[in-house]
Amino acid sequence: MRSIFFATLLALAPIAAHAETFEVKMLNGNATGGMAFEPDFLSLNPGDTVKFLATQRGHNAATIKDFLPEGATPFKGKINQEIEVTFTEEGFYGIMCTPHYDMGMVMVVRVGDAPLSEIELPADMRPGAAKRIGQIVERNQ
């Protein structure tokens, strides 16, 4: 029984060794102006984790409805609290700060290698958020 446990542990070790953890600050303002995630764009491999840091008060991190890959689990952190999310499904994830979504406090997480030109925004996305997503995509192409 012990040998099965250790064999399983050794088999999983390479997966864990390659996964990375990234930190994203939730801020009242940054160089791009206004409420912001910093960085506002990440390109990850499946299995990587993002730790959203409650750097300044009044923010959270949550998925934008209809802006995540098929099969991905939505998440919603609490205001003023850090949250760690492991991204497993390949595709694009739109992330927002719930209270500041209308002000464009959003970010994009790409998991895998899909080109940014393949992003599809939800039809009902708020104008401020859509504008900011457009700026993020343009800056990172």
N, CA, C and O atoms as a GROMACS GRO file, in nm:
protein
  564
    1MET      N    1   0.082  -0.119   0.000
    1MET     CA    2   0.000   0.000   0.000
    1MET      C    3   0.087   0.126   0.000
    1MET      O    4   0.058   0.222  -0.072
    2ARG      N    5   0.193   0.126   0.081
    2ARG     CA    6   0.282   0.241   0.087
    2ARG      C    7   0.350   0.264  -0.047
    2ARG      O    8   0.369   0.378  -0.089
    3SER      N    9   0.388   0.157  -0.114
    3SER     CA   10   0.459   0.172  -0.241
    3SER      C   11   0.366   0.233  -0.347
    3SER      O   12   0.413   0.308  -0.433
    4ILE      N   13   0.237   0.203  -0.343
    4ILE     CA   14   0.142   0.264  -0.436
    4ILE      C   15   0.132   0.414  -0.409
    4ILE      O   16   0.131   0.494  -0.503
    5PHE      N   17   0.126   0.451  -0.282
    5PHE     CA   18   0.121   0.592  -0.245
    5PHE      C   19   0.243   0.667  -0.298
    5PHE      O   20   0.229   0.772  -0.360
    6PHE      N   21   0.361   0.614  -0.273
    6PHE     CA   22   0.484   0.681  -0.317
    6PHE      C   23   0.497   0.682  -0.469
    6PHE      O   24   0.547   0.780  -0.525
    7ALA      N   25   0.453   0.577  -0.536
    7ALA     CA   26   0.457   0.575  -0.682
    7ALA      C   27   0.364   0.683  -0.739
    7ALA      O   28   0.399   0.750  -0.836
    8THR      N   29   0.247   0.698  -0.678
    8THR     CA   30   0.153   0.802  -0.721
    8THR      C   31   0.211   0.940  -0.696
    8THR      O   32   0.201   1.029  -0.781
    9LEU      N   33   0.270   0.958  -0.581
    9LEU     CA   34   0.332   1.086  -0.546
    9LEU      C   35   0.444   1.121  -0.645
    9LEU      O   36   0.452   1.235  -0.690
   10LEU      N   37   0.528   1.026  -0.678
   10LEU     CA   38   0.635   1.050  -0.774
   10LEU      C   39   0.582   1.078  -0.914
   10LEU      O   40   0.638   1.160  -0.987
   11ALA      N   41   0.474   1.012  -0.951
   11ALA     CA   42   0.416   1.034  -1.084
   11ALA      C   43   0.358   1.174  -1.096
   11ALA      O   44   0.363   1.234  -1.204
   12LEU      N   45   0.305   1.228  -0.988
   12LEU     CA   46   0.246   1.362  -0.990
   12LEU      C   47   0.348   1.473  -0.969
   12LEU      O   48   0.319   1.588  -1.000
   13ALA      N   49   0.464   1.442  -0.920
   13ALA     CA   50   0.566   1.544  -0.890
   13ALA      C   51   0.603   1.629  -1.009
   13ALA      O   52   0.613   1.750  -0.994
   14PRO      N   53   0.625   1.572  -1.128
   14PRO     CA   54   0.659   1.657  -1.243
   14PRO      C   55   0.550   1.757  -1.278
   14PRO      O   56   0.582   1.868  -1.321
   15ILE      N   57   0.423   1.720  -1.261
   15ILE     CA   58   0.313   1.812  -1.289
   15ILE      C   59   0.320   1.930  -1.194
   15ILE      O   60   0.311   2.045  -1.238
   16ALA      N   61   0.335   1.905  -1.067
   16ALA     CA   62   0.341   2.011  -0.967
   16ALA      C   63   0.464   2.098  -0.987
   16ALA      O   64   0.458   2.219  -0.964
   17ALA      N   65   0.574   2.039  -1.028
   17ALA     CA   66   0.698   2.114  -1.044
   17ALA      C   67   0.688   2.216  -1.156
   17ALA      O   68   0.757   2.318  -1.153
   18HIS      N   69   0.604   2.190  -1.258
   18HIS     CA   70   0.593   2.280  -1.372
   18HIS      C   71   0.486   2.385  -1.354
   18HIS      O   72   0.489   2.487  -1.424
   19ALA      N   73   0.392   2.366  -1.265
   19ALA     CA   74   0.287   2.465  -1.243
   19ALA      C   75   0.346   2.587  -1.173
   19ALA      O   76   0.431   2.574  -1.085
   20GLU      N   77   0.299   2.704  -1.214
   20GLU     CA   78   0.348   2.828  -1.155
   20GLU      C   79   0.234   2.899  -1.084
   20GLU      O   80   0.117   2.875  -1.111
   21THR      N   81   0.270   2.988  -0.992
   21THR     CA   82   0.174   3.075  -0.925
   21THR      C   83   0.209   3.218  -0.958
   21THR      O   84   0.324   3.261  -0.943
   22PHE      N   85   0.110   3.292  -1.004
   22PHE     CA   86   0.125   3.433  -1.039
   22PHE      C   87   0.046   3.518  -0.941
   22PHE      O   88  -0.058   3.474  -0.891
   23GLU      N   89   0.095   3.638  -0.913
   23GLU     CA   90   0.025   3.729  -0.825
   23GLU      C   91  -0.030   3.847  -0.903
   23GLU      O   92   0.037   3.902  -0.990
   24VAL      N   93  -0.154   3.884  -0.872
   24VAL     CA   94  -0.220   3.997  -0.934
   24VAL      C   95  -0.268   4.088  -0.821
   24VAL      O   96  -0.338   4.044  -0.730
   25LYS      N   97  -0.230   4.215  -0.828
   25LYS     CA   98  -0.273   4.314  -0.729
   25LYS      C   99  -0.406   4.375  -0.770
   25LYS      O  100  -0.429   4.400  -0.888
   26MET      N  101  -0.491   4.398  -0.674
   26MET     CA  102  -0.616   4.470  -0.696
   26MET      C  103  -0.596   4.610  -0.640
   26MET      O  104  -0.577   4.628  -0.519
   27LEU      N  105  -0.600   4.710  -0.730
   27LEU     CA  106  -0.557   4.846  -0.695
   27LEU      C  107  -0.665   4.952  -0.718
   27LEU      O  108  -0.754   4.934  -0.802
   28ASN      N  109  -0.656   5.061  -0.643
   28ASN     CA  110  -0.743   5.177  -0.665
   28ASN      C  111  -0.699   5.257  -0.786
   28ASN      O  112  -0.778   5.335  -0.839
   29GLY      N  113  -0.576   5.240  -0.829
   29GLY     CA  114  -0.526   5.309  -0.948
   29GLY      C  115  -0.386   5.262  -0.980
   29GLY      O  116  -0.311   5.220  -0.892
   30ASN      N  117  -0.350   5.270  -1.109
   30ASN     CA  118  -0.215   5.237  -1.152
   30ASN      C  119  -0.178   5.328  -1.268
   30ASN      O  120  -0.246   5.428  -1.292
   31ALA      N  121  -0.071   5.296  -1.340
   31ALA     CA  122  -0.022   5.381  -1.449
   31ALA      C  123  -0.123   5.396  -1.562
   31ALA      O  124  -0.121   5.497  -1.632
   32THR      N  125  -0.212   5.297  -1.581
   32THR     CA  126  -0.313   5.308  -1.687
   32THR      C  127  -0.434   5.388  -1.642
   32THR      O  128  -0.522   5.417  -1.723
   33GLY      N  129  -0.439   5.424  -1.515
   33GLY     CA  130  -0.546   5.506  -1.461
   33GLY      C  131  -0.664   5.425  -1.410
   33GLY      O  132  -0.691   5.316  -1.460
   34GLY      N  133  -0.731   5.479  -1.312
   34GLY     CA  134  -0.851   5.415  -1.259
   34GLY      C  135  -0.825   5.288  -1.182
   34GLY      O  136  -0.711   5.246  -1.162
   35MET      N  137  -0.935   5.227  -1.139
   35MET     CA  138  -0.929   5.100  -1.067
   35MET      C  139  -0.870   4.996  -1.162
   35MET      O  140  -0.904   4.993  -1.280
   36ALA      N  141  -0.781   4.910  -1.110
   36ALA     CA  142  -0.713   4.819  -1.202
   36ALA      C  143  -0.660   4.694  -1.132
   36ALA      O  144  -0.631   4.694  -1.013
   37PHE      N  145  -0.651   4.589  -1.213
   37PHE     CA  146  -0.574   4.470  -1.177
   37PHE      C  147  -0.434   4.493  -1.232
   37PHE      O  148  -0.417   4.547  -1.342
   38GLU      N  149  -0.335   4.452  -1.157
   38GLU     CA  150  -0.196   4.467  -1.204
   38GLU      C  151  -0.120   4.338  -1.180
   38GLU      O  152  -0.095   4.302  -1.065
   39PRO      N  153  -0.082   4.268  -1.288
   39PRO     CA  154  -0.103   4.301  -1.428
   39PRO      C  155  -0.248   4.275  -1.470
   39PRO      O  156  -0.322   4.206  -1.400
   40ASP      N  157  -0.287   4.332  -1.584
   40ASP     CA  158  -0.424   4.314  -1.632
   40ASP      C  159  -0.432   4.209  -1.743
   40ASP      O  160  -0.538   4.187  -1.801
   41PHE      N  161  -0.317   4.143  -1.771
   41PHE     CA  162  -0.315   4.034  -1.868
   41PHE      C  163  -0.213   3.930  -1.824
   41PHE      O  164  -0.099   3.963  -1.790
   42LEU      N  165  -0.254   3.805  -1.826
   42LEU     CA  166  -0.164   3.694  -1.797
   42LEU      C  167  -0.184   3.585  -1.902
   42LEU      O  168  -0.295   3.560  -1.948
   43SER      N  169  -0.074   3.522  -1.939
   43SER     CA  170  -0.077   3.407  -2.028
   43SER      C  171  -0.024   3.289  -1.948
   43SER      O  172   0.092   3.286  -1.908
   44LEU      N  173  -0.111   3.190  -1.926
   44LEU     CA  174  -0.080   3.078  -1.838
   44LEU      C  175  -0.080   2.946  -1.912
   44LEU      O  176  -0.128   2.934  -2.025
   45ASN      N  177  -0.023   2.847  -1.846
   45ASN     CA  178  -0.034   2.708  -1.889
   45ASN      C  179  -0.143   2.643  -1.805
   45ASN      O  180  -0.164   2.684  -1.690
   46PRO      N  181  -0.212   2.543  -1.857
   46PRO     CA  182  -0.310   2.473  -1.775
   46PRO      C  183  -0.244   2.423  -1.646
   46PRO      O  184  -0.135   2.367  -1.648
   47GLY      N  185  -0.313   2.444  -1.535
   47GLY     CA  186  -0.260   2.403  -1.404
   47GLY      C  187  -0.193   2.516  -1.328
   47GLY      O  188  -0.165   2.500  -1.209
   48ASP      N  189  -0.166   2.629  -1.393
   48ASP     CA  190  -0.108   2.744  -1.323
   48ASP      C  191  -0.214   2.807  -1.232
   48ASP      O  192  -0.334   2.794  -1.256
   49THR      N  193  -0.166   2.875  -1.130
   49THR     CA  194  -0.253   2.937  -1.030
   49THR      C  195  -0.230   3.088  -1.028
   49THR      O  196  -0.118   3.135  -1.048
   50VAL      N  197  -0.337   3.161  -1.005
   50VAL     CA  198  -0.328   3.306  -0.986
   50VAL      C  199  -0.376   3.336  -0.845
   50VAL      O  200  -0.482   3.291  -0.802
   51LYS      N  201  -0.295   3.415  -0.775
   51LYS     CA  202  -0.333   3.461  -0.642
   51LYS      C  203  -0.368   3.609  -0.656
   51LYS      O  204  -0.281   3.692  -0.683
   52PHE      N  205  -0.495   3.641  -0.637
   52PHE     CA  206  -0.542   3.778  -0.643
   52PHE      C  207  -0.522   3.840  -0.504
   52PHE      O  208  -0.582   3.797  -0.406
   53LEU      N  209  -0.437   3.943  -0.499
   53LEU     CA  210  -0.398   4.004  -0.372
   53LEU      C  211  -0.487   4.123  -0.338
   53LEU      O  212  -0.510   4.210  -0.422
   54ALA      N  213  -0.537   4.125  -0.218
   54ALA     CA  214  -0.619   4.237  -0.170
   54ALA      C  215  -0.526   4.351  -0.130
   54ALA      O  216  -0.515   4.386  -0.012
   55THR      N  217  -0.459   4.410  -0.229
   55THR     CA  218  -0.358   4.512  -0.205
   55THR      C  219  -0.420   4.639  -0.149
   55THR      O  220  -0.367   4.698  -0.054
   56GLN      N  221  -0.532   4.680  -0.206
   56GLN     CA  222  -0.603   4.798  -0.158
   56GLN      C  223  -0.749   4.759  -0.136
   56GLN      O  224  -0.801   4.669  -0.202
   57ARG      N  225  -0.815   4.827  -0.044
   57ARG     CA  226  -0.949   4.788   0.000
   57ARG      C  227  -1.056   4.815  -0.106
   57ARG      O  228  -1.043   4.905  -0.190
   58GLY      N  229  -1.162   4.736  -0.100
   58GLY     CA  230  -1.280   4.759  -0.180
   58GLY      C  231  -1.289   4.677  -0.308
   58GLY      O  232  -1.374   4.704  -0.393
   59HIS      N  233  -1.202   4.576  -0.323
   59HIS     CA  234  -1.196   4.500  -0.447
   59HIS      C  235  -1.214   4.351  -0.424
   59HIS      O  236  -1.194   4.299  -0.314
   60ASN      N  237  -1.252   4.283  -0.533
   60ASN     CA  238  -1.255   4.137  -0.536
   60ASN      C  239  -1.220   4.092  -0.677
   60ASN      O  240  -1.203   4.176  -0.766
   61ALA      N  241  -1.209   3.964  -0.698
   61ALA     CA  242  -1.185   3.907  -0.831
   61ALA      C  243  -1.294   3.804  -0.856
   61ALA      O  244  -1.321   3.719  -0.771
   62ALA      N  245  -1.355   3.812  -0.975
   62ALA     CA  246  -1.462   3.720  -1.012
   62ALA      C  247  -1.462   3.702  -1.163
   62ALA      O  248  -1.420   3.791  -1.237
   63THR      N  249  -1.509   3.587  -1.209
   63THR     CA  250  -1.521   3.567  -1.353
   63THR      C  251  -1.637   3.650  -1.406
   63THR      O  252  -1.736   3.673  -1.338
   64ILE      N  253  -1.620   3.695  -1.531
   64ILE     CA  254  -1.726   3.766  -1.601
   64ILE      C  255  -1.818   3.662  -1.664
   64ILE      O  256  -1.771   3.569  -1.731
   65LYS      N  257  -1.947   3.677  -1.641
   65LYS     CA  258  -2.045   3.582  -1.694
   65LYS      C  259  -2.029   3.568  -1.846
   65LYS      O  260  -2.019   3.668  -1.917
   66ASP      N  261  -2.027   3.447  -1.892
   66ASP     CA  262  -2.016   3.413  -2.035
   66ASP      C  263  -1.882   3.451  -2.097
   66ASP      O  264  -1.872   3.460  -2.219
   67PHE      N  265  -1.779   3.474  -2.014
   67PHE     CA  266  -1.645   3.506  -2.066
   67PHE      C  267  -1.545   3.413  -2.000
   67PHE      O  268  -1.453   3.457  -1.930
   68LEU      N  269  -1.564   3.282  -2.023
   68LEU     CA  270  -1.472   3.181  -1.975
   68LEU      C  271  -1.489   3.057  -2.062
   68LEU      O  272  -1.595   3.039  -2.123
   69PRO      N  273  -1.387   2.974  -2.069
   69PRO     CA  274  -1.394   2.856  -2.157
   69PRO      C  275  -1.503   2.758  -2.114
   69PRO      O  276  -1.543   2.753  -1.998
   70GLU      N  277  -1.550   2.683  -2.211
   70GLU     CA  278  -1.648   2.579  -2.182
   70GLU      C  279  -1.586   2.479  -2.085
   70GLU      O  280  -1.472   2.436  -2.103
   71GLY      N  281  -1.660   2.444  -1.983
   71GLY     CA  282  -1.613   2.349  -1.882
   71GLY      C  283  -1.540   2.413  -1.766
   71GLY      O  284  -1.511   2.346  -1.667
   72ALA      N  285  -1.510   2.543  -1.776
   72ALA     CA  286  -1.441   2.613  -1.667
   72ALA      C  287  -1.540   2.647  -1.556
   72ALA      O  288  -1.658   2.675  -1.582
   73THR      N  289  -1.492   2.644  -1.434
   73THR     CA  290  -1.576   2.675  -1.319
   73THR      C  291  -1.566   2.823  -1.286
   73THR      O  292  -1.456   2.874  -1.264
   74PRO      N  293  -1.679   2.895  -1.282
   74PRO     CA  294  -1.675   3.036  -1.243
   74PRO      C  295  -1.632   3.048  -1.097
   74PRO      O  296  -1.648   2.955  -1.018
   75PHE      N  297  -1.579   3.166  -1.063
   75PHE     CA  298  -1.543   3.193  -0.924
   75PHE      C  299  -1.577   3.336  -0.889
   75PHE      O  300  -1.591   3.422  -0.976
   76LYS      N  301  -1.591   3.362  -0.759
   76LYS     CA  302  -1.618   3.498  -0.710
   76LYS      C  303  -1.559   3.510  -0.571
   76LYS      O  304  -1.607   3.449  -0.476
   77GLY      N  305  -1.453   3.591  -0.561
   77GLY     CA  306  -1.391   3.616  -0.432
   77GLY      C  307  -1.470   3.719  -0.352
   77GLY      O  308  -1.553   3.792  -0.407
   78LYS      N  309  -1.443   3.723  -0.225
   78LYS     CA  310  -1.508   3.820  -0.137
   78LYS      C  311  -1.432   3.953  -0.139
   78LYS      O  312  -1.311   3.956  -0.161
   79ILE      N  313  -1.504   4.059  -0.115
   79ILE     CA  314  -1.444   4.192  -0.110
   79ILE      C  315  -1.338   4.195   0.000
   79ILE      O  316  -1.360   4.145   0.110
   80ASN      N  317  -1.222   4.255  -0.032
   80ASN     CA  318  -1.110   4.272   0.062
   80ASN      C  319  -1.042   4.142   0.103
   80ASN      O  320  -0.971   4.138   0.203
   81GLN      N  321  -1.064   4.034   0.027
   81GLN     CA  322  -1.000   3.908   0.061
   81GLN      C  323  -0.926   3.853  -0.060
   81GLN      O  324  -0.970   3.866  -0.174
   82GLU      N  325  -0.812   3.791  -0.032
   82GLU     CA  326  -0.734   3.727  -0.137
   82GLU      C  327  -0.804   3.598  -0.178
   82GLU      O  328  -0.876   3.535  -0.099
   83ILE      N  329  -0.780   3.560  -0.302
   83ILE     CA  330  -0.835   3.435  -0.352
   83ILE      C  331  -0.732   3.374  -0.447
   83ILE      O  332  -0.669   3.445  -0.526
   84GLU      N  333  -0.715   3.243  -0.438
   84GLU     CA  334  -0.626   3.170  -0.529
   84GLU      C  335  -0.711   3.084  -0.619
   84GLU      O  336  -0.801   3.012  -0.574
   85VAL      N  337  -0.681   3.092  -0.750
   85VAL     CA  338  -0.758   3.017  -0.848
   85VAL      C  339  -0.660   2.942  -0.939
   85VAL      O  340  -0.566   3.000  -0.991
   86THR      N  341  -0.685   2.813  -0.956
   86THR     CA  342  -0.606   2.733  -1.050
   86THR      C  343  -0.686   2.721  -1.180
   86THR      O  344  -0.802   2.680  -1.179
   87PHE      N  345  -0.621   2.758  -1.289
   87PHE     CA  346  -0.685   2.760  -1.421
   87PHE      C  347  -0.648   2.631  -1.495
   87PHE      O  348  -0.531   2.606  -1.522
   88THR      N  349  -0.748   2.551  -1.528
   88THR     CA  350  -0.722   2.421  -1.590
   88THR      C  351  -0.772   2.412  -1.733
   88THR      O  352  -0.713   2.340  -1.814
   89GLU      N  353  -0.878   2.484  -1.766
   89GLU     CA  354  -0.936   2.477  -1.900
   89GLU      C  355  -0.870   2.580  -1.991
   89GLU      O  356  -0.854   2.696  -1.953
   90GLU      N  357  -0.831   2.538  -2.112
   90GLU     CA  358  -0.769   2.630  -2.207
   90GLU      C  359  -0.872   2.725  -2.266
   90GLU      O  360  -0.986   2.688  -2.293
   91GLY      N  361  -0.828   2.849  -2.286
   91GLY     CA  362  -0.914   2.952  -2.344
   91GLY      C  363  -0.895   3.083  -2.272
   91GLY      O  364  -0.795   3.104  -2.203
   92PHE      N  365  -0.992   3.173  -2.288
   92PHE     CA  366  -0.985   3.306  -2.230
   92PHE      C  367  -1.083   3.321  -2.115
   92PHE      O  368  -1.197   3.276  -2.121
   93TYR      N  369  -1.034   3.385  -2.009
   93TYR     CA  370  -1.115   3.415  -1.892
   93TYR      C  371  -1.118   3.566  -1.874
   93TYR      O  372  -1.014   3.631  -1.868
   94GLY      N  373  -1.238   3.620  -1.866
   94GLY     CA  374  -1.254   3.760  -1.829
   94GLY      C  375  -1.272   3.767  -1.679
   94GLY      O  376  -1.356   3.698  -1.622
   95ILE      N  377  -1.192   3.851  -1.616
   95ILE     CA  378  -1.197   3.866  -1.470
   95ILE      C  379  -1.238   4.010  -1.439
   95ILE      O  380  -1.193   4.103  -1.505
   96MET      N  381  -1.324   4.027  -1.340
   96MET     CA  382  -1.370   4.161  -1.302
   96MET      C  383  -1.363   4.179  -1.152
   96MET      O  384  -1.360   4.083  -1.075
   97CYS      N  385  -1.361   4.305  -1.113
   97CYS     CA  386  -1.389   4.343  -0.975
   97CYS      C  387  -1.537   4.378  -0.974
   97CYS      O  388  -1.579   4.471  -1.042
   98THR      N  389  -1.616   4.306  -0.898
   98THR     CA  390  -1.761   4.321  -0.902
   98THR      C  391  -1.807   4.465  -0.879
   98THR      O  392  -1.887   4.515  -0.958
   99PRO      N  393  -1.759   4.535  -0.774
   99PRO     CA  394  -1.810   4.672  -0.755
   99PRO      C  395  -1.758   4.773  -0.858
   99PRO      O  396  -1.816   4.880  -0.873
  100HIS      N  397  -1.652   4.741  -0.929
  100HIS     CA  398  -1.592   4.837  -1.023
  100HIS      C  399  -1.595   4.789  -1.168
  100HIS      O  400  -1.520   4.839  -1.252
  101TYR      N  401  -1.681   4.694  -1.196
  101TYR     CA  402  -1.694   4.640  -1.332
  101TYR      C  403  -1.736   4.749  -1.431
  101TYR      O  404  -1.679   4.759  -1.540
  102ASP      N  405  -1.834   4.831  -1.394
  102ASP     CA  406  -1.879   4.939  -1.482
  102ASP      C  407  -1.769   5.039  -1.511
  102ASP      O  408  -1.770   5.105  -1.615
  103MET      N  409  -1.674   5.051  -1.421
  103MET     CA  410  -1.562   5.145  -1.438
  103MET      C  411  -1.448   5.083  -1.519
  103MET      O  412  -1.347   5.148  -1.544
  104GLY      N  413  -1.464   4.958  -1.559
  104GLY     CA  414  -1.363   4.892  -1.641
  104GLY      C  415  -1.253   4.823  -1.564
  104GLY      O  416  -1.144   4.803  -1.618
  105MET      N  417  -1.278   4.786  -1.439
  105MET     CA  418  -1.177   4.711  -1.364
  105MET      C  419  -1.189   4.564  -1.401
  105MET      O  420  -1.260   4.486  -1.337
  106VAL      N  421  -1.116   4.529  -1.509
  106VAL     CA  422  -1.120   4.394  -1.566
  106VAL      C  423  -0.979   4.352  -1.604
  106VAL      O  424  -0.887   4.434  -1.610
  107MET      N  425  -0.964   4.224  -1.628
  107MET     CA  426  -0.838   4.171  -1.680
  107MET      C  427  -0.869   4.049  -1.766
  107MET      O  428  -0.980   3.996  -1.764
  108VAL      N  429  -0.768   4.006  -1.842
  108VAL     CA  430  -0.782   3.888  -1.927
  108VAL      C  431  -0.676   3.786  -1.886
  108VAL      O  432  -0.559   3.820  -1.868
  109VAL      N  433  -0.719   3.663  -1.870
  109VAL     CA  434  -0.629   3.551  -1.846
  109VAL      C  435  -0.642   3.457  -1.966
  109VAL      O  436  -0.752   3.409  -1.997
  110ARG      N  437  -0.530   3.431  -2.032
  110ARG     CA  438  -0.528   3.335  -2.143
  110ARG      C  439  -0.461   3.208  -2.092
  110ARG      O  440  -0.350   3.213  -2.039
  111VAL      N  441  -0.528   3.096  -2.107
  111VAL     CA  442  -0.471   2.967  -2.071
  111VAL      C  443  -0.450   2.891  -2.202
  111VAL      O  444  -0.545   2.863  -2.275
  112GLY      N  445  -0.324   2.857  -2.230
  112GLY     CA  446  -0.291   2.791  -2.355
  112GLY      C  447  -0.237   2.892  -2.455
  112GLY      O  448  -0.191   3.000  -2.418
  113ASP      N  449  -0.244   2.855  -2.583
  113ASP     CA  450  -0.179   2.932  -2.688
  113ASP      C  451  -0.272   3.004  -2.784
  113ASP      O  452  -0.226   3.052  -2.887
  114ALA      N  453  -0.398   3.013  -2.755
  114ALA     CA  454  -0.492   3.075  -2.849
  114ALA      C  455  -0.454   3.221  -2.874
  114ALA      O  456  -0.419   3.293  -2.780
  115PRO      N  457  -0.460   3.267  -3.000
  115PRO     CA  458  -0.429   3.407  -3.029
  115PRO      C  459  -0.536   3.500  -2.971
  115PRO      O  460  -0.654   3.464  -2.964
  116LEU      N  461  -0.495   3.618  -2.931
  116LEU     CA  462  -0.588   3.714  -2.872
  116LEU      C  463  -0.700   3.753  -2.967
  116LEU      O  464  -0.806   3.797  -2.924
  117SER      N  465  -0.677   3.737  -3.096
  117SER     CA  466  -0.780   3.770  -3.194
  117SER      C  467  -0.903   3.679  -3.182
  117SER      O  468  -1.007   3.708  -3.240
  118GLU      N  469  -0.891   3.570  -3.108
  118GLU     CA  470  -1.003   3.476  -3.090
  118GLU      C  471  -1.092   3.509  -2.970
  118GLU      O  472  -1.188   3.437  -2.943
  119ILE      N  473  -1.062   3.617  -2.898
  119ILE     CA  474  -1.146   3.654  -2.784
  119ILE      C  475  -1.285   3.692  -2.834
  119ILE      O  476  -1.300   3.767  -2.930
  120GLU      N  477  -1.385   3.638  -2.767
  120GLU     CA  478  -1.524   3.673  -2.795
  120GLU      C  479  -1.584   3.732  -2.669
  120GLU      O  480  -1.598   3.664  -2.567
  121LEU      N  481  -1.619   3.861  -2.677
  121LEU     CA  482  -1.678   3.929  -2.562
  121LEU      C  483  -1.826   3.897  -2.552
  121LEU      O  484  -1.893   3.882  -2.655
  122PRO      N  485  -1.878   3.886  -2.432
  122PRO     CA  486  -2.022   3.865  -2.415
  122PRO      C  487  -2.100   3.983  -2.476
  122PRO      O  488  -2.056   4.098  -2.467
  123ALA      N  489  -2.213   3.955  -2.535
  123ALA     CA  490  -2.293   4.059  -2.600
  123ALA      C  491  -2.338   4.166  -2.502
  123ALA      O  492  -2.354   4.283  -2.539
  124ASP      N  493  -2.359   4.129  -2.376
  124ASP     CA  494  -2.410   4.225  -2.277
  124ASP      C  495  -2.299   4.285  -2.190
  124ASP      O  496  -2.327   4.339  -2.083
  125MET      N  497  -2.174   4.278  -2.235
  125MET     CA  498  -2.064   4.333  -2.156
  125MET      C  499  -2.080   4.485  -2.144
  125MET      O  500  -2.115   4.553  -2.241
  126ARG      N  501  -2.054   4.536  -2.027
  126ARG     CA  502  -2.065   4.680  -2.001
  126ARG      C  503  -1.964   4.757  -2.085
  126ARG      O  504  -1.853   4.710  -2.106
  127PRO      N  505  -2.001   4.876  -2.135
  127PRO     CA  506  -1.913   4.952  -2.224
  127PRO      C  507  -1.775   4.982  -2.166
  127PRO      O  508  -1.675   4.971  -2.236
  128GLY      N  509  -1.767   5.020  -2.038
  128GLY     CA  510  -1.638   5.048  -1.976
  128GLY      C  511  -1.548   4.926  -1.971
  128GLY      O  512  -1.427   4.935  -1.992
  129ALA      N  513  -1.608   4.813  -1.943
  129ALA     CA  514  -1.532   4.687  -1.938
  129ALA      C  515  -1.487   4.647  -2.078
  129ALA      O  516  -1.373   4.605  -2.096
  130ALA      N  517  -1.577   4.658  -2.177
  130ALA     CA  518  -1.541   4.622  -2.314
  130ALA      C  519  -1.429   4.710  -2.366
  130ALA      O  520  -1.339   4.662  -2.436
  131LYS      N  521  -1.433   4.838  -2.335
  131LYS     CA  522  -1.328   4.930  -2.378
  131LYS      C  523  -1.194   4.889  -2.318
  131LYS      O  524  -1.093   4.885  -2.389
  132ARG      N  525  -1.192   4.858  -2.189
  132ARG     CA  526  -1.068   4.820  -2.122
  132ARG      C  527  -1.015   4.688  -2.178
  132ARG      O  528  -0.895   4.673  -2.198
  133ILE      N  529  -1.104   4.591  -2.204
  133ILE     CA  530  -1.060   4.464  -2.263
  133ILE      C  531  -0.996   4.491  -2.398
  133ILE      O  532  -0.892   4.433  -2.430
  134GLY      N  533  -1.055   4.578  -2.478
  134GLY     CA  534  -0.998   4.615  -2.608
  134GLY      C  535  -0.858   4.672  -2.594
  134GLY      O  536  -0.770   4.638  -2.673
  135GLN      N  537  -0.837   4.757  -2.494
  135GLN     CA  538  -0.705   4.815  -2.469
  135GLN      C  539  -0.605   4.708  -2.427
  135GLN      O  540  -0.489   4.710  -2.470
  136ILE      N  541  -0.649   4.616  -2.344
  136ILE     CA  542  -0.562   4.507  -2.298
  136ILE      C  543  -0.518   4.422  -2.418
  136ILE      O  544  -0.400   4.391  -2.433
  137VAL      N  545  -0.614   4.384  -2.502
  137VAL     CA  546  -0.584   4.301  -2.619
  137VAL      C  547  -0.488   4.374  -2.712
  137VAL      O  548  -0.389   4.316  -2.759
  138GLU      N  549  -0.516   4.499  -2.739
  138GLU     CA  550  -0.430   4.576  -2.830
  138GLU      C  551  -0.287   4.586  -2.779
  138GLU      O  552  -0.191   4.574  -2.856
  139ARG      N  553  -0.272   4.607  -2.650
  139ARG     CA  554  -0.140   4.622  -2.588
  139ARG      C  555  -0.061   4.492  -2.585
  139ARG      O  556   0.062   4.496  -2.579
  140ASN      N  557  -0.128   4.378  -2.590
  140ASN     CA  558  -0.061   4.249  -2.573
  140ASN      C  559  -0.055   4.164  -2.698
  140ASN      O  560  -0.014   4.048  -2.691
  141GLN      N  561  -0.094   4.218  -2.812
  141GLN     CA  562  -0.086   4.139  -2.936
  141GLN      C  563   0.054   4.137  -2.991
  141GLN      O  564   0.080   4.076  -3.095
   0.00000   0.00000   0.00000
